Amino acid sequence: MSRPTPLTRDDFPVFRSLQTRWSDNDLFGHMNNVVHYQLFDTAVNEWLIKLGLFDPHNSDIIGFVVETKCNYFSELAFPDRVAAGIRIDHLGTSSVRYGIALFREDEEIAAAQGHFIHVYVDRQTRKPKALPQNWRLELEDYLA
């Protein structure tokens, strides 16, 4: 299995600014690997809320994470500010694969990158549900 090449800021159409926290650092003095996944989740959901597509308390559909992956290239640690680059790698009937990279401060090369797949389900039945047309129209603008 070959290691991917780190992406650059030019590979992403949208960015969310995130602040690391003291508790993100582990015993080795850098951000623990599980925090990268938390930042992925935060960046994607915050972006969907900002776009007006998702309301965590009232939306008819909610996203369940079915797959996530991260490759690490350089360390992040508190008190770094992080920019999360987001793009749409695949738009399915009821799923979205978000490509995400984390950039330290103003660096151009990703410190970590990966993907995050949501399958959207009906809030009540928890069964997969097709993405609404307004989601599809909005997210198509961010396809890689």
N, C-alpha and C positions, 0 to 999 in steps of 0.2 A: 504494500500500500504506500503510495507516494504522498509526501507531505505537500499540502497546497502552498501556493505562493501567497504571501500577505497581500490583501487588497489595499487600495488607496481611497482617499476621500472622494476622488473622482468617480469611483464605482457606485456611489450612493446618491440618490436624489433628495433625501431628507435626513435630517439629524435631530436628535433629541439630546439635550444637555443633562448630564446626571452627575451627582456629587457622591464620591465614595464616602464611607463612614468609618469611624475608628474601629468599629466591630467587624468591618470587612477584612481586616488584616488577620492572618493566621500566625501561628507560632514561628513561621519562617520569615515574617516581616513583609509579606506581600499579600495581595488579595487572594483569598481562598477560591479555588476553582468553582465552587458552587455559587459564589456571588456573581460570577459572569452570567450564569443562567438567570439569576434574579434580575440582573440588569437587562438582559434580553427581554424578559417578561414585562418589566416595568416600561421599557422603551416602546415596545409594540402596543401595549394597552393604553399608555398615555397618548400615543400618537392617534390611535383609533378614537379615543375620547375627544381629542382636539379637533379631529376631522368631523366630529358630530355623528359618527357612525355607531358608536358604542356608548351605552350608559350602563355601568356595572350593576346598577340596582334595578333597572327597568327594561332593558332591552329584551326583545322576544327571543333573540339568539345569544348564545354565549360560546366562547371558544374553549375547547378542551385541547390541551397539549398532548399530541400523540407521538411526537418525535422532536428531539433537539440534539444538536451537536455543536461542539466548540473546539477549535484548534487554537493553541496558545503560541504566541511568537515572542512577546516580551512582557515583563512584569508590570502590573498595575498595583497601586497601593494607596491607602489613605495618606495624604490628603489630596490625591489626584482628582482633578475634574476630568470627566470622561464624556466624549461625544459618541453617541451610538448612531451609526449610519444604518439606515433601513431601506430596503428595497423589496419588491415582490419578485420572488424567483419563479413561482408557479401559482396560478389561480385556477382552482378546481371548481367542481360543482358546489361542494360544501366545505372545501378546505382551502387554506392559504399557506404557502411556504414563504416565510419571511427570511430574507437574507439579512444578516446583521453583522456589523463589525464594531468593535470598541476601540476608540482612539484616545490616547492619553493627551490631555491638554490640547495643544495645537499641532500635534504630530500628524504627518501625512500618511504614514504607514500604520496599518491596523496592529494593535497589540494582541488582539484576539478576534476571531471571526467564526461564524457558523451559521446555523439556521434554526428555525423554530417553526414547527407546523401546528397550526390550529385546525381542528375539525369543528365546524360550527354546528351546534345542536340546539333544538328547541329547549328553552329554559325549563319547561314543565315536564316534557316527556323524556328528555335527554337523548332523543333520536336525532341523527344527522338531518340537517335542514339546508336546502339550497340557499346560497347567499342571496340576499335581497338585491334587486336591480341597482339601487343607489350605491350599495357597497361595491358591486362589480364595476360600475362606471367610474367610481372614485379610485379604486385600487388599480384599475387597468393603466392609469396614468403613471404608476410607479413600477411597472413591469421592467425587469432587467433585460 
